[in-house]
Amino acid sequence: MAAGGLVTEVGGMMIHGSVVAREYSIPAVVGVHQATLRLNNGQRIRVDGTAGKFVVLEEASDI
């Protein structure tokens, strides 16, 4: 699988995930409070790295 964006609970501009996202030219939002509780596997989201926001587009499908 290939990542189209990155959302993390902890970190800042210089953490490993942010640096990798920059190198792969994918958007990243870091430091999202309770990200692992708010997001589920299989959900489609839109990541806006410029605004520092993400939006859930659809709930996870039962696979």
N, C-alpha and C positions, 0 to 999 in steps of 0.2 A: 504494500500500500504506500501511497505517497501522500504526504501532508500538504494541505493547501493553506494552512494557517496554524498558529500556535496560541494556546491559552494556558497560562499557568497560575497557580495560587500564590506562589512566592517569587520574589526576585525583582530585578530591576533591569536597566538598560545594558548592564555589563555581565549578566549571567550567561551561562553556556547556551541556554535555549534562545535567548535574544540574539546572540552572536550568530548562531547557526541559522536562525530565521533570516537574518540580514544577508548572510552568504548565499542562501537559497532564494532570496527575493520573495519571501512569503510574509504576510502580515503577522504580527505578534501583539498580544495583549498580555501583560504580565502583572502579577500582584492582584489578581481577581479574588476577592474574599469568597471563600467556600466554593471555588470553581468545581472541585470534584464532587460536591453535593448538588450543584445546580445543573451540571451537564451529565448526560448519560451516553454510553457507547451507542453509536448508530445515529445520533442526532445530527441533523444538518444545521450548521450555523454560518453566519456571515461575520467575519472578523475584520474590523476596521482599526488597523494599527495606528493610523493617524489620529483618530479621535479617542483611541484607547477603549473601544467598546466592542461588544459582540451581540448578535441578535440570533435567537433560536428561530430557524426557518420552519422546521418540522420536528415533531417528536420522533423518538427512536422507533423503528419498526420492530416487531417481534420476529426475531430470526431463530 
